[in-house]
Amino acid sequence: MQGHRLGTDDALYGVVMLYWALVFFILALIAAFFGFGGIAPGAATIAKILFFAFLVVFGVSVVMGLLRGRVPR
């Protein structure tokens, strides 16, 4: 069994990890801006409305799938 050698795969992995770290850092900054800026209550209300809307859409999709004879595995 060969030992692990550093190569281009490791460099690519490092670049990908750095990219995602920066993406989540920017998302955290945006969330902090909205959280500390007093916009959070309005965003929470919108999130609740969207949650229930997508829950209804999910329920309709499941029922329609069962009616068409497709059973989820």
N, C-alpha and C positions, 0 to 999 in steps of 0.2 A: 504494500500500500504506500503510495507516494505521500510525502508531506505537503502541506498546503503552502503554495507560493503566492506572494503578492503579485497581482497583475492588473490587467485592465478591468476585470470584473469587480475587483475591490475598489478601484478608483471610481467606476461608474456607480457602485453602491453608495459610496461616500457622497457623490454629487446628488444622487437621488434623495438621500437622507437629509442633506443640507437644504435641498429644495423644499421638502415637506416641513422641515423645521421652520423655514422662513414663512411658508404659507400659514402654518398654525400660529406663528408669532404675529403676523399681520391680522389674522382673525381675532386673536386675543386683544390686540390694540383696538380694533373696531368694536368688539364687545365691551371693552372697558370704557370707550368713549360714550357708547350708548348707555351703559350702566351708570356711569357717573354723571351723565348729562341730563338725567331726568326723563329720558325718552323710554326707559324701561317699562313703565306701566302701560303705555300705548302699545309697545311691541309685544308685551305679554298678552294683551287683549287680542291682538291680531293673531298671535300664535295659537291661542285657544280656539279662535274661530276657524283657522286653517286646520287645526288638529281634528276638530269635529267634522269639518267638511270632507277631509280626506278619509276619515273613518267611515262616513256614509258612502263615499265612492268605493272604498274597499269592500264594504258589505254588499253593495249592489254588484260589484264585480264577482264576488264569491257566489252570490245567488244566481247570477246569469251563467256563470261557469257550470254550476251544478245543474241548472235547467238544460244546458246544452249537452249534458252527459259527460263533461270533463271532471274527473275527480282528482283533486290535488294529491300528489304523492308525498 
